[in-house]
Amino acid sequence: MGDRSERASVKHRRRTTIAGDAAGAQAKRGGAAETLSGQVKEKEHRHETPANKHKHHSDAGDDGFSCHKLQESLLSSNSGYSNYRGILNWCVVMLVLSNARLVLENLIKYGILVDPIQIISLFLKDPYSWPALCLIIVSNVFIMAALYIERKLSVGTISEGTGTFLHCTNLAALLFVPAGTVLSLSSMTPVGGVVALSVFTILFLKLYSYRDVNKWCREIRHAKARTLSRSHSCPSVHKANGTAGYTHVTFPGNLTHRDIYYFIFAPTLCYELNFPRSPRIRKRFLLRRLLEMLFLMQLMIGLIQQWMVPTIQNSMKPFQEMDFSRIVERLLKLAVPNHFIWLIFFYWYFHSSMNFIAELMQFGDREFYRDWWNSETIPYFWSNWNIPVHKWCLRHFYKPMLVKGVNKFAAQLAVFFLSAFFHEYLVSVPLKMFRLWAFLGMMAQIPLAYFVGRFLRGNYGNAAVWMSLIIGQPVAVLMYVHDYYVLHYGSASEGVTA
């Protein structure tokens, strides 16, 4: 029995060993098969075709191969896309190429017309008689008159009523004396007259502000004196706006020659006792602005002589014959150089020149313009393209009218009327003829502003503002030039090339 059970145990162990060996061999064969399968799959993955991919994605579900999503086209306003640099560069290239063709056509047709000597003759006819320059020098009389009137008022030598009368007389003389001089002198050229009258207009606005601010200071001083039973006027301070020490000035210490002349030359129309001052003069900045001024001035003169003058001359005959199709064609042809020169003038005057003066005088407030090119309404343009004038109108004209009880619409009309008057004053008087085209053009801004604000929005409003700038100015230019030719040469077609 024992031997039989022992043999059965050995037999069982042998079967187990044989089965284990068979299982191990099968496992080895399975591992090799899996390794071979993995290698094959890897090779298939490397050489997978789009059809196979599509098959695998289909197995994964529809989201695995989706290539669409909810989105707007780039040129749609709802896309949020704003990088149009390439399109802007394309526009610049097209503008350069188109204007290069016009320049070449102009040179072939007219030759070189740029003549610096002719520009000098526009300012003076007699080299020993400079009426415009003499008129500008005489303006110092009105500056001194304003200063001494304020000094008398500050110490109570004259009454407020007398001071107001003297100031009004001085301001009226600022407008009428140079106008009468320009109209009476035959040696005064139109360009010289424009320069002289522009200086006197700026001086009128500055001295008006000077008178208002000093009046407000006197009222505040008297109010404090009545309240506290003592005078709060500061003793005279000798260092005012124009000094290097930047001493804080209080009324009546501001009534000095240095202070008023700093204000006269500063690039602002609104007077303050203490202007913001920059810490130092940046020489590189100053040099860049000076080079811009010189280059852009020469560029404007060249464009006027070479491009604009021939176009204007060729526009006279259609006006004389009232050929409306040709008039429109000449108007559109004139619009391009006129607008181009106007844009150059804006940069030359409001950026280069005024920054040059401000840097030289360490005048801190450099906000001479805002983003008028984004204007979607007419009032926004007029409020942002010339900030010194806008601040003056708001501070010394618009708000005082509101304080006196005038409604906003009437006050806005009055501001446009004042602007229209000075536009006409600066054109009609130097040309020695009164046609009111500039005045009517400014007053036409009122219904245009209503129309644009009422019916146009966004980009359409901005396009309307640009159209008024591009088309409106050439119309006024052609009207004045036509009338000037007729008045001085008898016929608009005389001396005009075909």
Legacy VTK file of the C-alpha trace (Angstrom):
# vtk DataFile Version 3.0
C-alpha trace
ASCII
DATASET POLYDATA
POINTS 498 float
0.000 0.000 0.000
2.717 2.417 0.890
4.601 1.838 -2.340
1.461 2.284 -4.414
0.623 5.630 -2.772
4.212 6.756 -3.141
4.176 5.954 -6.903
0.882 7.846 -7.297
2.406 10.903 -5.600
5.433 10.849 -7.918
3.155 10.457 -10.941
1.072 13.450 -9.833
4.198 15.584 -9.437
5.397 14.620 -12.907
2.065 15.598 -14.432
2.167 18.890 -12.580
5.692 19.574 -13.780
4.808 18.663 -17.342
1.678 20.871 -17.199
3.695 23.719 -15.655
6.332 23.410 -18.317
3.676 23.411 -21.012
2.024 26.492 -19.494
5.375 28.288 -19.259
6.164 27.452 -22.848
2.745 28.671 -23.878
3.249 31.859 -21.850
6.582 32.424 -23.541
5.031 31.866 -26.906
2.192 34.291 -25.914
4.701 36.940 -24.789
6.590 36.645 -28.007
3.349 36.892 -29.909
2.372 40.030 -27.972
5.795 41.554 -28.615
5.512 40.751 -32.302
1.962 42.144 -32.345
3.151 45.374 -30.671
5.924 45.774 -33.230
3.486 45.221 -36.062
1.052 47.756 -34.568
3.846 50.279 -34.169
4.824 49.787 -37.799
1.200 50.140 -38.827
0.905 53.319 -36.758
3.950 54.776 -38.455
2.552 53.937 -41.867
-1.053 54.750 -41.012
-3.081 56.089 -43.913
-5.781 58.837 -43.702
-8.352 56.115 -44.300
-7.028 54.156 -41.337
-7.033 57.307 -39.214
-10.606 58.033 -40.204
-11.462 54.458 -39.244
-9.823 54.792 -35.842
-11.522 58.196 -35.240
-14.829 56.700 -36.200
-14.241 54.098 -33.556
-13.491 56.863 -31.035
-16.615 58.888 -31.892
-17.572 62.002 -33.948
-15.755 64.541 -31.704
-12.427 62.970 -32.451
-12.255 64.217 -36.079
-14.322 67.468 -35.820
-12.669 70.419 -37.637
-15.404 73.060 -37.284
-16.416 75.372 -34.491
-18.673 78.399 -33.983
-16.718 81.441 -35.194
-17.042 84.655 -37.273
-15.133 85.684 -40.387
-12.084 87.851 -39.663
-13.456 90.847 -41.564
-16.694 90.728 -39.577
-17.002 93.281 -36.783
-18.162 90.522 -34.390
-14.979 88.472 -34.805
-12.970 90.596 -32.382
-10.030 90.545 -34.790
-8.038 93.789 -34.861
-4.653 93.068 -36.473
-5.063 94.708 -39.877
-1.418 95.716 -40.200
-1.029 94.014 -43.566
-4.062 95.807 -44.983
-2.743 99.118 -43.642
0.618 98.464 -45.306
-1.189 97.631 -48.535
-3.089 100.929 -48.347
0.160 102.816 -47.795
1.814 101.080 -50.759
-1.183 101.805 -53.004
-1.243 105.418 -51.844
2.460 105.839 -52.599
2.138 104.222 -56.023
-0.934 106.243 -57.021
0.620 109.502 -55.893
3.897 108.606 -57.592
1.965 108.337 -60.845
0.362 111.732 -60.197
3.743 113.279 -59.397
5.262 111.884 -62.579
2.286 113.056 -64.642
2.545 116.506 -63.087
6.279 116.774 -63.829
5.802 115.640 -67.430
2.976 118.141 -67.994
4.237 121.232 -66.144
7.917 120.682 -65.465
9.450 121.845 -62.171
7.446 124.769 -60.757
8.994 124.991 -57.275
10.539 128.449 -56.824
11.683 129.607 -53.337
12.125 133.200 -54.546
8.459 133.316 -55.477
7.529 132.346 -51.907
9.573 135.229 -50.524
7.780 137.640 -52.858
4.451 136.501 -51.431
5.412 137.969 -48.057
6.770 141.276 -49.280
6.688 143.277 -52.488
9.187 145.918 -51.467
12.312 144.416 -49.807
12.757 147.608 -47.771
9.156 147.769 -46.564
7.889 144.900 -44.415
4.367 145.936 -43.407
3.386 142.561 -41.915
6.480 142.436 -39.695
6.012 146.074 -38.634
2.399 145.340 -37.752
3.440 142.387 -35.591
6.006 144.538 -33.760
3.312 147.142 -33.031
1.293 144.423 -31.232
3.524 144.991 -28.178
1.591 148.221 -27.561
-1.610 146.246 -26.935
0.220 143.784 -24.672
1.577 146.592 -22.500
-1.840 148.245 -22.407
-3.426 145.054 -21.021
-0.691 144.690 -18.376
-0.915 148.281 -17.105
-4.709 148.223 -17.018
-4.514 145.136 -14.774
-1.922 146.781 -12.543
-4.181 149.784 -12.053
-7.132 147.532 -11.278
-5.128 145.459 -8.757
-4.318 148.492 -6.611
-7.732 150.112 -7.026
-6.543 153.148 -8.960
-9.354 152.693 -11.477
-12.771 151.132 -10.990
-13.941 147.817 -12.448
-16.218 149.622 -14.879
-13.406 151.795 -16.169
-11.096 148.795 -16.422
-13.711 146.826 -18.396
-14.150 149.728 -20.810
-10.389 150.065 -21.324
-9.987 146.321 -21.873
-12.835 146.254 -24.398
-11.287 149.201 -26.256
-7.900 147.486 -26.316
-9.378 144.184 -27.551
-11.451 145.889 -30.237
-8.365 147.747 -31.442
-6.570 144.398 -31.680
-9.054 143.333 -34.365
-9.784 146.565 -36.215
-6.368 148.258 -36.353
-4.567 145.419 -38.176
-7.595 144.813 -40.423
-7.675 148.470 -41.429
-3.922 148.449 -42.014
-4.100 145.367 -44.254
-6.996 146.793 -46.248
-5.368 150.212 -46.721
-1.795 149.214 -47.599
-1.232 148.172 -51.204
2.181 146.723 -50.290
0.554 144.184 -47.953
0.420 140.835 -49.758
-2.330 138.270 -48.992
0.151 135.867 -47.380
1.654 138.623 -45.240
-1.837 139.761 -44.278
-2.813 136.240 -43.201
0.306 135.929 -41.025
-0.210 139.332 -39.378
-3.921 138.832 -38.743
-3.300 135.333 -37.364
-0.861 136.784 -34.829
-3.357 139.468 -33.799
-6.211 136.947 -33.538
-4.138 134.745 -31.233
-3.168 137.814 -29.240
-6.837 138.830 -28.948
-7.782 135.435 -27.488
-4.799 135.444 -25.105
-5.438 138.948 -23.746
-9.130 138.178 -23.335
-8.166 135.193 -21.171
-5.583 137.313 -19.327
-8.248 139.861 -18.471
-10.761 137.196 -17.330
-8.360 135.295 -15.062
-7.101 138.432 -13.334
-10.692 139.543 -12.823
-11.506 136.206 -11.196
-8.460 136.605 -8.924
-9.647 140.050 -7.818
-13.135 138.723 -7.095
-11.704 135.863 -5.012
-9.437 138.259 -3.114
-12.302 140.629 -2.353
-14.532 137.725 -1.291
-11.896 136.452 1.139
-11.281 139.949 2.436
-14.976 140.410 3.168
-15.238 136.982 4.793
-12.167 137.131 7.021
-12.003 140.918 7.380
-8.467 140.977 6.131
-6.733 140.953 2.757
-5.363 137.696 1.438
-3.494 139.223 -1.453
0.051 137.994 -1.724
2.938 140.476 -1.752
4.495 141.020 -5.129
6.506 138.041 -6.318
9.320 138.858 -8.714
9.770 135.358 -10.145
6.821 134.398 -12.273
6.015 131.933 -15.044
9.070 132.613 -17.157
11.814 131.983 -14.583
13.961 128.964 -13.966
12.994 128.835 -10.309
9.322 128.096 -11.003
8.309 130.124 -7.947
4.661 129.714 -7.085
2.905 132.938 -8.046
-0.215 134.406 -6.487
-2.198 137.465 -7.475
-1.146 140.300 -7.885
2.434 139.022 -8.039
1.781 137.739 -11.553
1.431 141.236 -13.038
4.978 141.449 -14.392
6.493 141.836 -17.845
8.180 138.448 -17.596
4.937 136.701 -16.718
2.800 138.207 -19.467
5.419 137.624 -22.167
5.856 134.015 -21.080
2.105 133.614 -21.584
2.196 135.403 -24.950
4.797 132.986 -26.334
3.498 129.843 -24.578
1.532 127.416 -26.806
-1.790 128.031 -25.092
-4.667 130.510 -25.242
-5.807 130.113 -21.617
-3.949 132.102 -18.985
-2.925 130.697 -15.602
-0.847 132.161 -12.822
1.208 128.944 -12.604
1.552 126.778 -15.692
2.708 123.148 -15.436
6.426 123.042 -16.211
8.613 120.250 -17.555
11.782 119.536 -15.523
14.296 120.064 -18.338
14.724 120.749 -22.065
15.234 117.525 -24.039
17.739 118.510 -26.720
17.183 115.473 -28.957
13.417 115.959 -28.841
13.901 119.645 -29.635
16.179 118.858 -32.589
13.749 116.299 -34.047
10.880 118.778 -33.898
13.032 121.480 -35.515
14.025 119.202 -38.398
10.379 118.197 -38.858
9.350 121.841 -38.983
11.919 122.734 -41.632
11.296 119.658 -43.794
7.489 119.808 -43.657
7.463 123.538 -44.385
9.484 122.992 -47.545
7.303 120.018 -48.479
4.088 122.036 -48.148
5.489 124.909 -50.207
6.643 122.516 -52.915
3.299 120.697 -53.044
1.381 123.972 -53.271
3.518 125.284 -56.113
3.894 122.047 -58.041
0.564 120.337 -57.491
-2.121 122.632 -56.158
-1.582 125.874 -58.106
-1.820 124.261 -61.585
-4.974 122.401 -60.565
-6.587 125.609 -59.307
-5.624 127.505 -62.445
-7.089 124.795 -64.647
-10.317 124.962 -62.638
-11.069 128.578 -63.512
-12.283 128.028 -67.061
-14.949 125.430 -66.092
-16.175 127.873 -63.425
-16.348 130.685 -65.947
-18.300 128.524 -68.413
-20.394 126.895 -65.641
-19.497 123.454 -66.943
-20.729 121.459 -63.938
-19.252 118.107 -64.966
-15.822 119.676 -65.384
-16.268 121.618 -62.151
-16.922 118.394 -60.243
-13.957 116.721 -61.927
-11.641 119.617 -60.988
-13.055 119.679 -57.479
-12.273 115.998 -56.955
-8.842 116.477 -58.497
-8.124 119.374 -56.136
-9.420 117.459 -53.103
-6.435 115.104 -53.018
-3.554 117.645 -52.829
-5.593 120.006 -50.659
-6.346 117.317 -48.098
-2.803 115.994 -48.203
-1.399 119.481 -47.540
-3.944 120.034 -44.770
-2.830 116.839 -43.017
0.817 117.892 -43.312
-0.087 121.331 -41.939
-1.838 119.723 -38.970
1.228 117.670 -38.067
3.594 120.590 -38.748
1.664 123.065 -36.613
-0.002 121.092 -33.818
2.721 118.503 -33.270
6.098 119.721 -34.527
5.854 123.495 -34.036
3.852 123.604 -30.808
5.933 120.850 -29.220
9.078 122.716 -30.268
7.874 125.912 -28.580
6.626 124.027 -25.525
9.925 122.174 -25.127
11.904 125.387 -25.532
9.793 127.130 -22.877
9.470 124.010 -20.685
5.697 124.236 -20.976
4.301 121.032 -19.478
0.835 120.640 -21.017
1.390 119.042 -24.445
-2.235 118.119 -25.211
-2.589 120.169 -28.382
-4.925 117.674 -30.091
-6.809 114.465 -29.373
-7.962 111.593 -31.581
-10.029 113.697 -33.987
-9.380 111.124 -36.735
-11.776 108.768 -34.881
-14.558 111.366 -34.873
-18.003 109.888 -35.436
-19.764 113.245 -35.066
-19.003 116.780 -36.242
-18.902 118.304 -32.703
-16.386 115.643 -31.634
-14.062 116.677 -34.453
-14.245 120.389 -33.639
-13.711 119.627 -29.943
-10.597 117.514 -30.441
-8.579 118.671 -33.428
-7.595 122.045 -31.895
-7.457 121.709 -28.113
-6.117 125.229 -27.289
-9.058 126.868 -29.090
-11.515 124.353 -27.651
-10.314 125.051 -24.096
-10.587 128.796 -24.671
-14.121 128.564 -26.053
-15.211 126.283 -23.223
-13.627 128.363 -20.455
-14.227 131.931 -21.612
-17.268 131.744 -23.875
-19.431 128.634 -23.563
-19.508 128.154 -19.771
-19.970 131.879 -18.967
-23.001 131.875 -21.270
-24.444 128.863 -19.432
-23.869 130.622 -16.097
-25.856 133.608 -17.390
-28.808 131.348 -18.176
-28.334 130.745 -21.908
-29.436 127.255 -22.978
-26.882 124.794 -24.352
-28.075 124.874 -27.964
-27.927 128.668 -28.144
-24.464 128.622 -26.548
-23.258 126.078 -29.129
-24.650 128.239 -31.925
-22.788 131.218 -30.495
-19.518 129.235 -30.430
-19.949 128.234 -34.092
-20.816 131.832 -34.973
-17.658 133.121 -33.275
-15.546 130.515 -35.060
-17.184 131.376 -38.396
-16.423 135.068 -37.831
-12.705 134.467 -37.259
-12.476 132.088 -40.228
-13.934 134.756 -42.485
-11.815 137.465 -40.831
-8.599 135.559 -41.606
-9.548 134.993 -45.260
-11.574 137.947 -46.523
-9.459 140.741 -45.032
-6.090 139.572 -46.468
-7.730 138.926 -49.858
-9.456 142.339 -49.603
-12.810 140.948 -50.679
-15.851 139.802 -48.708
-17.685 136.751 -50.043
-18.600 134.976 -46.762
-17.729 131.537 -48.119
-15.697 130.610 -45.020
-18.428 131.986 -42.747
-21.149 130.006 -44.532
-18.971 126.896 -44.553
-18.602 127.027 -40.784
-22.282 127.718 -40.178
-23.141 124.795 -42.489
-21.482 122.569 -39.891
-24.542 122.986 -37.672
-27.094 121.195 -39.918
-24.404 118.730 -40.969
-23.721 117.942 -37.311
-27.437 117.344 -36.742
-27.713 115.061 -39.774
-24.634 112.983 -38.913
-25.583 112.705 -35.248
-29.184 111.805 -36.049
-28.846 109.339 -38.936
-25.255 108.044 -38.980
-23.400 106.037 -36.375
-20.026 104.380 -35.949
-17.989 103.937 -39.110
-20.637 105.688 -41.212
-20.401 108.785 -39.015
-16.610 108.705 -39.196
-16.772 108.415 -42.996
-19.147 111.408 -43.120
-16.695 113.496 -41.063
-13.837 112.574 -43.412
-15.961 113.395 -46.461
-16.780 116.828 -45.070
-13.054 117.484 -44.541
-11.930 116.165 -47.920
-14.645 117.793 -50.057
-15.627 120.870 -48.035
-12.261 122.630 -48.033
-11.631 122.422 -51.806
-15.065 123.934 -52.451
-14.189 126.983 -50.331
-10.719 127.230 -51.913
-12.132 127.194 -55.454
-14.802 129.749 -54.619
-12.304 132.223 -53.143
-9.731 131.715 -55.903
-12.386 132.140 -58.595
-13.657 135.368 -57.042
-10.090 136.613 -56.534
-9.222 136.015 -60.207
-12.405 137.699 -61.385
-11.844 140.689 -59.069
-8.179 141.274 -59.919
-7.864 140.021 -63.484
-11.307 140.753 -64.903
-11.886 137.178 -66.080
-11.241 133.898 -64.392
-9.973 132.401 -67.621
-7.200 134.944 -68.187
-3.768 133.516 -67.745
-5.146 130.020 -67.214
-3.722 127.071 -69.054
-5.924 124.443 -70.560
LINES 1 499
498 0 1 2 3 4 5 6 7 8 9 10 11 12 13 14 15 16 17 18 19 20 21 22 23 24 25 26 27 28 29 30 31 32 33 34 35 36 37 38 39 40 41 42 43 44 45 46 47 48 49 50 51 52 53 54 55 56 57 58 59 60 61 62 63 64 65 66 67 68 69 70 71 72 73 74 75 76 77 78 79 80 81 82 83 84 85 86 87 88 89 90 91 92 93 94 95 96 97 98 99 100 101 102 103 104 105 106 107 108 109 110 111 112 113 114 115 116 117 118 119 120 121 122 123 124 125 126 127 128 129 130 131 132 133 134 135 136 137 138 139 140 141 142 143 144 145 146 147 148 149 150 151 152 153 154 155 156 157 158 159 160 161 162 163 164 165 166 167 168 169 170 171 172 173 174 175 176 177 178 179 180 181 182 183 184 185 186 187 188 189 190 191 192 193 194 195 196 197 198 199 200 201 202 203 204 205 206 207 208 209 210 211 212 213 214 215 216 217 218 219 220 221 222 223 224 225 226 227 228 229 230 231 232 233 234 235 236 237 238 239 240 241 242 243 244 245 246 247 248 249 250 251 252 253 254 255 256 257 258 259 260 261 262 263 264 265 266 267 268 269 270 271 272 273 274 275 276 277 278 279 280 281 282 283 284 285 286 287 288 289 290 291 292 293 294 295 296 297 298 299 300 301 302 303 304 305 306 307 308 309 310 311 312 313 314 315 316 317 318 319 320 321 322 323 324 325 326 327 328 329 330 331 332 333 334 335 336 337 338 339 340 341 342 343 344 345 346 347 348 349 350 351 352 353 354 355 356 357 358 359 360 361 362 363 364 365 366 367 368 369 370 371 372 373 374 375 376 377 378 379 380 381 382 383 384 385 386 387 388 389 390 391 392 393 394 395 396 397 398 399 400 401 402 403 404 405 406 407 408 409 410 411 412 413 414 415 416 417 418 419 420 421 422 423 424 425 426 427 428 429 430 431 432 433 434 435 436 437 438 439 440 441 442 443 444 445 446 447 448 449 450 451 452 453 454 455 456 457 458 459 460 461 462 463 464 465 466 467 468 469 470 471 472 473 474 475 476 477 478 479 480 481 482 483 484 485 486 487 488 489 490 491 492 493 494 495 496 497
